[in-house]
Amino acid sequence: MAKWFPHIYDVAMKPLEKMRFERIRANLVRQAQGKVLEIGFGTGANFHYYQDVERVDAIEPNPAMSKQAKKRIQKTHTPIYTYQAKAEELPFEDNRFDTIVATLVFCTIPDPEKALQEIRRTCKVGAKILLFEHVKMDQKMMGKTQEALTPVWRKMCDGCHLNRDTLKLVKQSGLEVQKVTSYYGGLFLTIECCNSL
């Protein structure tokens, strides 16, 4: 892991956030209800978008990223409880959450299939799963470029896989995909799901 990455993340992301990501995050996160689990909260970019939720339990495996989120936690009126934990080993009981939120995080999870199993385990039947992710593009040339760049990109950007097909993984997990919205020619997707066990 690049030690400098957490310290430059917000600065590096600011142009994208201002152009479009802030609106995408807001529209997605504001759908959250009840008891919420956020997977990989990073620097806390989603925290101020939560409205009318009971509480947010948020996990992040990287303590340097968590440290960057403290100011955002202090500025929100939503009860937010943070944990240093991995998505593949969630420290919560079965059937706890009404909503799961994950934004720009599945690209970095070492075992995304296991993380999706854990999401299904910890959320209630009928729970919402709200994802915003960058994915491998359908365009052949762009997909090949992502494949070629991924080994170097992973080392530079905290394990980020440019070539991960998160939508395919979500569909294979058994979650019911209800709505997919594409941005930037399919490089970014919002994926709205339901745990329909």
Stockholm file with secondary structure:
# STOCKHOLM 1.0

chainA/1-197         MAKWFPHIYDVAMKPLEKMRFERIRANLVRQAQGKVLEIGFGTGANFHYYQDVERVDAIEPNPAMSKQAKKRIQKTHTPIYTYQAKAEELPFEDNRFDTIVATLVFCTIPDPEKALQEIRRTCKVGAKILLFEHVKMDQKMMGKTQEALTPVWRKMCDGCHLNRDTLKLVKQSGLEVQKVTSYYGGLFLTIECCNSL
#=GR chainA/1-197 SS CCTTHHHHHHHHHHHHIIIIIHHHHHHHHTTCCEEEEEECCTTTTTGGGCCSEEEEEEECSCHHHHHHTHHHHHHCSSCEEEECCCTTSCCSCTTCEEEEEEESCTTTCSCHHHHHHHHHHHEEEEEEEEEEEECCCSSHHHHHHHHHHHHHHHHHTTTCCTTCCHHHHHHHHTCEEEEEEEEGGGTEEEEEEECCC
#=GC SS_cons         CCTTHHHHHHHHHHHHIIIIIHHHHHHHHTTCCEEEEEECCTTTTTGGGCCSEEEEEEECSCHHHHHHTHHHHHHCSSCEEEECCCTTSCCSCTTCEEEEEEESCTTTCSCHHHHHHHHHHHEEEEEEEEEEEECCCSSHHHHHHHHHHHHHHHHHTTTCCTTCCHHHHHHHHTCEEEEEEEEGGGTEEEEEEECCC
//
